[in-house]
Amino acid sequence: MFREYFILLLLGHILGDFYIQTNKISEKKVKSVKWLAIHCLCYWGIMIFISLPILSYEIALAATMAAILHFIIDMFKFLYLPLLIKKAQNTQVLERNIFFIDQIFHISHF
């Protein structure tokens, strides 16, 4: 059962973080908490929608917790990424590494 839940939440994460998020939201969420919140609400909506076929209290709670943790991870990135970029000598490498670390954190909270 864990495997099915994990796959379901992973699918929701991929849809919410990559397919539903527009370029506009992606660019604006780095500069505005409002757009970060919009992104996270969309993410939460997708997580709930994707779990509708087997919606139970546990799945709804897991989807909500995933959305809250997603917001916390993105908020941390929102607050500290500009500071890291200012200090970095090679921003492309830094941004690539932060992307992968960000995704590892997102996947690990499932």
ABEGO torsion letter per residue (X at the ends): XAAAAAAAAAAAAAAAAAAABBAAAAAAAAABAAAAAAAAAAAAAAAAAAAAAABBAAAAAAAAAAAAAAAAAAAAAAAAAAAAAAABABAAAAAAAAAAAAAAAAAAAX
